[in-house]
Amino acid sequence: MSKRFTDTEKYKKSFIRSLPGAYKILWDYLYHDCSFAGIWQVDFEVAQIRVGSDMPINKSKAIELFNRDEIRIVEIAGGKKWFIKPFIDFQYGQLSEFNKLHIGVMRELQKEGVSIPHKCPLQGAKDKDKDKDKDKDKDKDKDKEESLPEVLKTPEFIAAWENWKKHRKEIKKPLTDQSVKMQMADFQKWGVERAIAAIEHTIKKGWQGIREEEKKGGCGNGSSGSQHRIEKANREFPETIHAPDFN
């Protein structure tokens, strides 16, 4: 004896409530008497016996009532069979070629000339890969934000920080975990605006270590010597954040 899912809320739904009593029973009977693929061999003589002789039913009236607001019954094989559309969605959900039972259902429907959407293995694999990629991107974004001090969690600083990391990769000097911690500690002391300005200036100069731009007139005639010291410091201590030298 086969067993099937039933909806304990079905008699609360407007579609069932709107049906005359005889057709309520008929609709329930169809769900029990159809094949595992939702195909019913049309036999109103037997159906009338099951429903009860005191509750007359007929084929044309049944189709009119069942398809009143949407197509639920599809006549196939010249009207000798009915395909009950809601049966598939309720019993199986979206059919998938990963599921052996679903494969049998799809073969039965194909044999009867019924076509319904289903998920193929290739498409399913692609969807899973896309979901995995989305999850990875979300995790990366989450890690990026969690590694930043609260005071630096602004769109402007995050954009500047991403540019800084990209710059370091381009010059073949990717940031280390330790250098990130040290830089973040200094950025936190400096504040967002000063940190962004230093990052942008350093990238513009092509340096490895974060360096703030010197104020005009601050270095006098010794600017070339100061510039030499900066470049030397960046070569010897690439992870150090160098404050301006005004001496």
C-alpha positions as a Markdown table, in Angstrom:
| # | Residue | x | y | z |
|---|---|---|---|---|
| 1 | Met | 0.0 | 0.0 | 0.0 |
| 2 | Ser | 1.5 | 3.3 | -1.1 |
| 3 | Lys | 1.6 | 6.3 | 1.2 |
| 4 | Arg | 1.5 | 9.9 | 0.2 |
| 5 | Phe | 1.8 | 13.3 | 1.8 |
| 6 | Thr | -1.4 | 15.2 | 2.7 |
| 7 | Asp | -2.0 | 18.8 | 3.6 |
| 8 | Thr | -3.7 | 19.2 | 7.0 |
| 9 | Glu | -4.5 | 22.8 | 6.0 |
| 10 | Lys | -6.1 | 22.0 | 2.7 |
| 11 | Tyr | -9.7 | 22.5 | 3.8 |
| 12 | Lys | -8.8 | 26.0 | 4.9 |
| 13 | Lys | -7.7 | 27.0 | 1.4 |
| 14 | Ser | -10.1 | 29.1 | -0.7 |
| 15 | Phe | -9.9 | 26.7 | -3.6 |
| 16 | Ile | -11.1 | 23.7 | -1.6 |
| 17 | Arg | -13.6 | 25.8 | 0.4 |
| 18 | Ser | -15.2 | 27.0 | -2.9 |
| 19 | Leu | -15.9 | 23.5 | -4.2 |
| 20 | Pro | -19.3 | 21.8 | -3.7 |
| 21 | Gly | -19.1 | 18.9 | -1.3 |
| 22 | Ala | -19.1 | 16.2 | -3.9 |
| 23 | Tyr | -16.1 | 17.8 | -5.7 |
| 24 | Lys | -14.2 | 18.3 | -2.5 |
| 25 | Ile | -14.3 | 14.5 | -2.1 |
| 26 | Leu | -13.5 | 14.0 | -5.8 |
| 27 | Trp | -10.4 | 16.2 | -5.6 |
| 28 | Asp | -9.1 | 14.4 | -2.6 |
| 29 | Tyr | -9.9 | 11.0 | -4.3 |
| 30 | Leu | -7.8 | 12.1 | -7.4 |
| 31 | Tyr | -4.8 | 12.6 | -5.2 |
| 32 | His | -5.1 | 9.1 | -3.9 |
| 33 | Asp | -6.0 | 7.3 | -7.1 |
| 34 | Cys | -3.6 | 8.9 | -9.5 |
| 35 | Ser | -0.2 | 7.4 | -10.4 |
| 36 | Phe | 3.0 | 8.4 | -8.6 |
| 37 | Ala | 3.5 | 10.9 | -11.5 |
| 38 | Gly | 0.1 | 12.5 | -11.0 |
| 39 | Ile | -1.6 | 10.8 | -13.9 |
| 40 | Trp | -5.2 | 9.6 | -13.4 |
| 41 | Gln | -6.9 | 7.1 | -15.6 |
| 42 | Val | -10.3 | 8.9 | -16.1 |
| 43 | Asp | -13.1 | 6.6 | -14.9 |
| 44 | Phe | -16.0 | 8.5 | -13.5 |
| 45 | Glu | -18.1 | 5.4 | -13.1 |
| 46 | Val | -15.7 | 4.1 | -10.4 |
| 47 | Ala | -15.1 | 7.7 | -9.1 |
| 48 | Gln | -18.8 | 8.0 | -8.5 |
| 49 | Ile | -18.9 | 4.9 | -6.5 |
| 50 | Arg | -15.9 | 6.1 | -4.4 |
| 51 | Val | -17.5 | 9.5 | -3.8 |
| 52 | Gly | -20.9 | 8.1 | -3.1 |
| 53 | Ser | -24.0 | 7.7 | -5.2 |
| 54 | Asp | -25.8 | 10.3 | -3.1 |
| 55 | Met | -23.3 | 13.0 | -4.4 |
| 56 | Pro | -23.5 | 13.1 | -8.2 |
| 57 | Ile | -20.4 | 14.2 | -10.2 |
| 58 | Asn | -19.6 | 14.6 | -13.8 |
| 59 | Lys | -16.4 | 15.1 | -15.9 |
| 60 | Ser | -17.2 | 18.5 | -17.5 |
| 61 | Lys | -18.3 | 20.1 | -14.2 |
| 62 | Ala | -15.2 | 18.8 | -12.5 |
| 63 | Ile | -12.9 | 20.3 | -15.1 |
| 64 | Glu | -14.8 | 23.6 | -14.9 |
| 65 | Leu | -14.5 | 23.8 | -11.1 |
| 66 | Phe | -10.9 | 22.5 | -10.8 |
| 67 | Asn | -9.6 | 24.9 | -13.5 |
| 68 | Arg | -11.7 | 27.9 | -12.5 |
| 69 | Asp | -8.9 | 30.2 | -11.3 |
| 70 | Glu | -5.8 | 28.3 | -12.6 |
| 71 | Ile | -5.0 | 25.2 | -14.7 |
| 72 | Arg | -4.9 | 22.2 | -12.3 |
| 73 | Ile | -6.1 | 19.5 | -14.6 |
| 74 | Val | -4.5 | 18.8 | -18.0 |
| 75 | Glu | -6.3 | 16.4 | -20.3 |
| 76 | Ile | -4.0 | 14.0 | -22.1 |
| 77 | Ala | -4.4 | 10.9 | -24.3 |
| 78 | Gly | -7.4 | 12.4 | -25.9 |
| 79 | Gly | -9.1 | 13.0 | -22.5 |
| 80 | Lys | -8.7 | 9.4 | -21.3 |
| 81 | Lys | -6.1 | 10.6 | -18.7 |
| 82 | Trp | -5.7 | 13.6 | -16.5 |
| 83 | Phe | -2.4 | 15.1 | -15.4 |
| 84 | Ile | -2.9 | 16.7 | -11.9 |
| 85 | Lys | -0.4 | 19.6 | -12.0 |
| 86 | Pro | -0.4 | 20.5 | -8.2 |
| 87 | Phe | 0.3 | 16.8 | -7.3 |
| 88 | Ile | 4.0 | 17.0 | -8.4 |
| 89 | Asp | 4.8 | 20.3 | -6.6 |
| 90 | Phe | 3.1 | 19.1 | -3.4 |
| 91 | Gln | 4.6 | 15.6 | -3.3 |
| 92 | Tyr | 8.1 | 16.2 | -4.7 |
| 93 | Gly | 8.8 | 19.9 | -5.1 |
| 94 | Gln | 11.1 | 20.7 | -8.0 |
| 95 | Leu | 12.0 | 17.5 | -9.8 |
| 96 | Ser | 15.7 | 16.8 | -9.9 |
| 97 | Glu | 17.8 | 14.3 | -11.9 |
| 98 | Phe | 19.9 | 13.7 | -8.8 |
| 99 | Asn | 16.9 | 11.9 | -7.2 |
| 100 | Lys | 16.1 | 8.4 | -8.3 |
| 101 | Leu | 12.4 | 8.7 | -7.5 |
| 102 | His | 12.2 | 11.9 | -9.4 |
| 103 | Ile | 13.9 | 10.3 | -12.4 |
| 104 | Gly | 11.1 | 7.7 | -12.5 |
| 105 | Val | 8.5 | 10.4 | -12.3 |
| 106 | Met | 10.1 | 12.4 | -15.1 |
| 107 | Arg | 10.3 | 9.3 | -17.3 |
| 108 | Glu | 6.6 | 8.6 | -16.7 |
| 109 | Leu | 5.6 | 12.1 | -17.5 |
| 110 | Gln | 7.8 | 12.1 | -20.7 |
| 111 | Lys | 6.0 | 8.9 | -21.7 |
| 112 | Glu | 2.7 | 10.6 | -21.3 |
| 113 | Gly | 3.9 | 13.7 | -23.2 |
| 114 | Val | 3.9 | 15.9 | -20.2 |
| 115 | Ser | 6.7 | 18.5 | -19.9 |
| 116 | Ile | 7.5 | 20.3 | -16.6 |
| 117 | Pro | 10.6 | 22.2 | -15.4 |
| 118 | His | 13.3 | 20.2 | -13.6 |
| 119 | Lys | 16.9 | 20.7 | -12.5 |
| 120 | Cys | 19.5 | 18.8 | -14.4 |
| 121 | Pro | 22.8 | 17.6 | -12.7 |
| 122 | Leu | 24.9 | 20.1 | -14.7 |
| 123 | Gln | 22.7 | 23.1 | -13.8 |
| 124 | Gly | 22.5 | 21.9 | -10.2 |
| 125 | Ala | 26.3 | 21.7 | -10.0 |
| 126 | Lys | 26.6 | 25.2 | -11.4 |
| 127 | Asp | 24.1 | 26.6 | -8.9 |
| 128 | Lys | 26.0 | 24.9 | -6.0 |
| 129 | Asp | 29.3 | 26.4 | -7.3 |
| 130 | Lys | 27.7 | 29.9 | -7.6 |
| 131 | Asp | 26.4 | 29.6 | -4.0 |
| 132 | Lys | 29.8 | 28.5 | -2.7 |
| 133 | Asp | 31.4 | 31.4 | -4.5 |
| 134 | Lys | 28.9 | 33.8 | -3.0 |
| 135 | Asp | 29.5 | 32.4 | 0.5 |
| 136 | Lys | 33.2 | 32.7 | 0.1 |
| 137 | Asp | 32.9 | 36.4 | -1.0 |
| 138 | Lys | 30.6 | 37.1 | 2.0 |
| 139 | Asp | 33.1 | 35.5 | 4.3 |
| 140 | Lys | 36.0 | 37.5 | 2.8 |
| 141 | Asp | 34.0 | 40.7 | 3.2 |
| 142 | Lys | 33.2 | 39.8 | 6.7 |
| 143 | Asp | 36.8 | 39.1 | 7.6 |
| 144 | Lys | 37.9 | 42.4 | 6.0 |
| 145 | Glu | 35.5 | 44.3 | 8.2 |
| 146 | Glu | 36.2 | 42.4 | 11.4 |
| 147 | Ser | 40.0 | 43.0 | 11.0 |
| 148 | Leu | 39.5 | 46.8 | 11.0 |
| 149 | Pro | 39.2 | 48.8 | 14.2 |
| 150 | Glu | 35.8 | 50.3 | 14.7 |
| 151 | Val | 37.0 | 53.9 | 14.1 |
| 152 | Leu | 38.3 | 52.8 | 10.6 |
| 153 | Lys | 35.2 | 51.1 | 9.4 |
| 154 | Thr | 34.1 | 53.7 | 6.9 |
| 155 | Pro | 33.6 | 53.2 | 3.1 |
| 156 | Glu | 36.4 | 55.7 | 2.3 |
| 157 | Phe | 39.0 | 54.0 | 4.5 |
| 158 | Ile | 38.0 | 50.5 | 3.4 |
| 159 | Ala | 38.4 | 51.5 | -0.3 |
| 160 | Ala | 41.8 | 53.1 | 0.5 |
| 161 | Trp | 42.9 | 50.0 | 2.4 |
| 162 | Glu | 41.9 | 47.7 | -0.5 |
| 163 | Asn | 43.9 | 49.9 | -2.9 |
| 164 | Trp | 46.9 | 49.7 | -0.5 |
| 165 | Lys | 46.8 | 45.9 | -0.4 |
| 166 | Lys | 46.5 | 45.8 | -4.2 |
| 167 | His | 49.5 | 48.1 | -4.5 |
| 168 | Arg | 51.6 | 45.8 | -2.3 |
| 169 | Lys | 50.7 | 42.8 | -4.3 |
| 170 | Glu | 51.5 | 44.6 | -7.5 |
| 171 | Ile | 55.0 | 45.4 | -6.3 |
| 172 | Lys | 55.4 | 41.8 | -5.2 |
| 173 | Lys | 55.4 | 42.7 | -1.5 |
| 174 | Pro | 52.2 | 41.5 | 0.0 |
| 175 | Leu | 51.2 | 42.5 | 3.5 |
| 176 | Thr | 51.9 | 40.1 | 6.3 |
| 177 | Asp | 49.6 | 39.6 | 9.3 |
| 178 | Gln | 52.0 | 41.3 | 11.6 |
| 179 | Ser | 52.5 | 44.4 | 9.4 |
| 180 | Val | 48.7 | 44.7 | 9.1 |
| 181 | Lys | 48.4 | 44.8 | 12.9 |
| 182 | Met | 51.1 | 47.4 | 13.2 |
| 183 | Gln | 49.7 | 49.6 | 10.5 |
| 184 | Met | 46.1 | 49.4 | 11.9 |
| 185 | Ala | 47.4 | 50.4 | 15.3 |
| 186 | Asp | 49.0 | 53.5 | 13.9 |
| 187 | Phe | 46.0 | 54.3 | 11.6 |
| 188 | Gln | 43.7 | 54.1 | 14.6 |
| 189 | Lys | 45.8 | 56.8 | 16.4 |
| 190 | Trp | 45.9 | 59.0 | 13.3 |
| 191 | Gly | 42.2 | 58.9 | 12.4 |
| 192 | Val | 40.5 | 58.1 | 9.1 |
| 193 | Glu | 41.4 | 61.2 | 7.1 |
| 194 | Arg | 45.1 | 61.2 | 8.0 |
| 195 | Ala | 45.4 | 57.5 | 7.4 |
| 196 | Ile | 43.7 | 57.7 | 3.9 |
| 197 | Ala | 45.9 | 60.6 | 2.9 |
| 198 | Ala | 49.0 | 58.7 | 3.9 |
| 199 | Ile | 48.0 | 55.6 | 2.0 |
| 200 | Glu | 47.2 | 57.6 | -1.1 |
| 201 | His | 50.5 | 59.5 | -0.9 |
| 202 | Thr | 52.5 | 56.3 | -0.4 |
| 203 | Ile | 50.8 | 54.5 | -3.4 |
| 204 | Lys | 51.4 | 57.6 | -5.6 |
| 205 | Lys | 55.1 | 57.5 | -4.8 |
| 206 | Gly | 55.3 | 53.7 | -5.2 |
| 207 | Trp | 56.7 | 53.1 | -1.8 |
| 208 | Gln | 56.5 | 50.0 | 0.4 |
| 209 | Gly | 56.1 | 51.6 | 3.8 |
| 210 | Ile | 53.3 | 54.1 | 4.6 |
| 211 | Arg | 54.6 | 57.6 | 4.5 |
| 212 | Glu | 52.8 | 60.9 | 5.1 |
| 213 | Glu | 53.3 | 63.8 | 2.7 |
| 214 | Glu | 55.6 | 66.5 | 3.9 |
| 215 | Lys | 54.2 | 70.0 | 4.3 |
| 216 | Lys | 55.5 | 72.5 | 1.9 |
| 217 | Gly | 58.4 | 74.6 | 3.3 |
| 218 | Gly | 58.9 | 72.1 | 6.1 |
| 219 | Cys | 62.1 | 70.7 | 4.7 |
| 220 | Gly | 63.7 | 73.9 | 3.3 |
| 221 | Asn | 66.8 | 73.2 | 1.2 |
| 222 | Gly | 67.3 | 69.8 | 2.7 |
| 223 | Ser | 64.3 | 68.3 | 0.8 |
| 224 | Ser | 66.5 | 66.2 | -1.5 |
| 225 | Gly | 68.4 | 64.8 | 1.4 |
| 226 | Ser | 65.2 | 64.1 | 3.2 |
| 227 | Gln | 63.8 | 62.4 | 0.2 |
| 228 | His | 66.9 | 60.2 | 0.1 |
| 229 | Arg | 66.4 | 59.2 | 3.7 |
| 230 | Ile | 62.7 | 58.3 | 3.1 |
| 231 | Glu | 63.6 | 56.0 | 0.2 |
| 232 | Lys | 66.4 | 54.4 | 2.1 |
| 233 | Ala | 64.0 | 53.8 | 5.1 |
| 234 | Asn | 61.4 | 52.3 | 2.8 |
| 235 | Arg | 64.1 | 49.9 | 1.4 |
| 236 | Glu | 65.4 | 48.9 | 4.8 |
| 237 | Phe | 62.2 | 49.0 | 6.8 |
| 238 | Pro | 59.4 | 48.4 | 4.3 |
| 239 | Glu | 56.6 | 47.8 | 6.9 |
| 240 | Thr | 57.3 | 50.9 | 9.0 |
| 241 | Ile | 55.0 | 53.8 | 8.9 |
| 242 | His | 57.2 | 56.9 | 8.6 |
| 243 | Ala | 56.1 | 60.2 | 10.0 |
| 244 | Pro | 57.1 | 63.4 | 8.2 |
| 245 | Asp | 60.7 | 64.6 | 8.9 |
| 246 | Phe | 60.7 | 68.4 | 9.2 |
| 247 | Asn | 64.3 | 68.7 | 10.6 |
